[in-house]
């Protein structure tokens, strides 16, 4: 039995990066589409991670930012409150935007598994579709964890605000920023332990 060039795609670095890019871009598109539907302006679209390589302001269009490592995407919307603390929009709108990413992450596996079931490509590509579907579902689940910086953390803060417990805009941003750094640090530690053969 002969192997095809795509036979081991899910297990190559390129295959993993492609899966990660697709899963994260679709996740952020979920946020973007919900924001557009609710007419919440998107001020910034960022592609990648790390130091900024290129940025462009396009007038009424969102600012485009390209970072060093072209992995994933993020969007930026105006804060929920003006400088004087006045709400710009209902809290429920922000909750829907926060939930849009995980919803897209759970929808993508349905599409990918459906494509794999059509058997239109070789086993390598079909395996990649299944692996990407699992990665997307994992991304959706992990983002629902109630940790600051993740979508679940945003939903917790927004739910608390809905009940009357409100952080100042500065403190809210600080909480999520610290949470993101801790999540990133945990990811780096896990990768280090994995490559060291400990986990």
N, C-alpha and C positions, 0 to 999 in steps of 0.2 A: 504494500500500500504506500503510494507516494504522498509526501507532505506538500502542502501549498505554502507560498511565502507568508501567508497570514496565519499559518497553523498555530504558532506560539504567540500571536499578537497580544493576548491578555497578560502575558507574563514578561513582556519586554518593557524597558523603560519608556519607550515611545508609546506603547499601548497604554501604560499606566498614566502617563502625562495626558494623553488624548482623552482618556476616560475622566480624569480629574477635571480637565478644562471643560469638557462637555457638561459634567454634572454641576460644576460651580456656576458656569454661565447660565444654564437653565434655571438654577436656583435664584440667581439674581434677576433674571428676566421675569420670574414670578413676582418679585417685589416691584419691578419696574412697571409691569402691566397693570398691577393693582393700583399703583400710584397714579398711572396715567388715567385709569378708569375713574378714579376719585378726584381727578384734576389737581393732584398734589404735584407741584413743579419739581422736576428732577434737576438739581443744580450741577451735579457732577457724575460722570461715568468713569470709573477707574478700571483699567485692565492690568492685571498682574499684581505682584507683590514686591516689596523692597523699595530701593531708592527710585525717585522719579527720573525717567529718561527724557520724557517729552510731555508737554502739556499745551493745550490750546483752548483759548476762550473763543466761543463762536457766537457772540451776541446773545440773542434770545435763546439759543440752543444750549444744552448742558455743556459744561466744561469737560473736555476730554483729557484724560491723564493716562499715560503709558508708563508702567514701572518695569524694573529690571527683569524680573522673572515673570514671563507671560502665563501665569497660572491664575485662572479665575477672574472674577469681575466683581465690582462693588458699585453701588449707586449712593448718591448723597442727596437728601432732601432737606428743605429748611426745617429748623427746629420747631417743636410743637408750640413754643411760646415766643412772643415778642420780648423785647428788652424789658418791658414793664410787667411781664408775667402774663399778659393776655393770651389766651389760647388762639392759635391761628385756625384750628380746625377741630372737629370732634375727636375725642380720644379713640372712639371706635374706628375711625379711619386709619389711625396709626396701628391699631391692633390688626386690622385687615391687611395692611401693608406688611407688617411683621409676619403674618401667617402666610402671605403669598409665596414666600420662598420655599418653606417646607411643603406647601401644597404642590408647587411645581416639581419639587424633588420626588414626591410620591407619584405624580402623574408620568414623569419621564420613564420609570421602569415599566409601566403598562405599555407605553409606546414601543420601547426597546424589545421587550419580551414578545410583543405582537409581531414586530419585524423579524425577530429570530424564528418565530413559529412559521413564518412564510417560507423558510428554507431557500431564500433567494441567493444566498452566498455560501461560501465554504464554511466548514466547521470552525476554522480559526476566527472568522468575523462573527459568526454566531456566538461563539464563546465570549468574544469581546463584548458583544451586545449584552449578554447575560451578566458578565462581570461589571459592566458599566451600570446596568440596572441595579445591581446589588449595592454598588458604591453610592449611587444617587439616593437609594432608600436609606442607607446608613447616614448620608449627609443630612437628609431630612430629619431622621430620628435624633441625631446628635445635636442638631440646631434647635430642637425642641427642649433640650435640657434647660432647666431654669437657672442658667448661669449668666451673669452679667456679660454683655458683649454678644451673646448668641440670641437668636430669635426668641427662644424660650425665656431668656432673661428680660428681653424687651417686653414680652407679653406680661411677665410678672410685674414689672415696673408700671406698665400701662394699666394693668388690672388694679394695682394699688392706687394709681392716680384716679381711676374711675370710681374707687371707693372713698376718695377724699384724701389719701395720703400722697402728697406731692413733694418731689424733690425739686430743688432749684435747677434751672437748665444747666448751670455749671457743674453742680454735683451729679446730675444724671449722666452727663457726658463723661465725667471723671470715673464714675462707677463702671460704665461700660468699657471705657478705655483700659482700666485696670483688669477687668474681666477678660478682654481680648488678649492682653499681654500674658495673663496666666494660662489661658487656653493654648496660646502659641508656645509658651515655655513647656507646658505639659506635653505637647506634640513633639517638640524637639527632644525632650528627655526620653520619651517613648521610643523615638527613632534611634537615639543613641543606644539605649538598652537593647533594642532589637538587633542592631548591627553588631553589638558586642556579644550577641548570643545569649543574653540573660532572659529576654522574653521573646 
